[in-house]
């Protein structure tokens, strides 16, 4: 069952979908996900990438003081008021 969980995590399944696929509780799925990320983060600490590397973008919200506004209206769009991580 644990191997199936890891397989679904690698393929970006939601926790709800994983719960349904392998018949585990939401609490178990949540705890396993935390353990998976903790383990994976330790694994990737010392990896050195070479050659062409493709990555996905992650965006982080900026503070309320730094939100871009025009005529006192907040602009729309994911990258307008968020920064790439």
NORTA-V236411 format. One line per field, one symbol per residue. phi: phi as a letter, one per 20 degrees, with the letter a starting at -180 (. if undefined). A space follows every 10 residues. Layout:
phi = ???
//
This chain:
phi = .fffgfgfff elffffffgf fdlcffffff fffgffffff fffegdedec mecdceecdc fefffdffcc lmdffdofef dcdfe
//
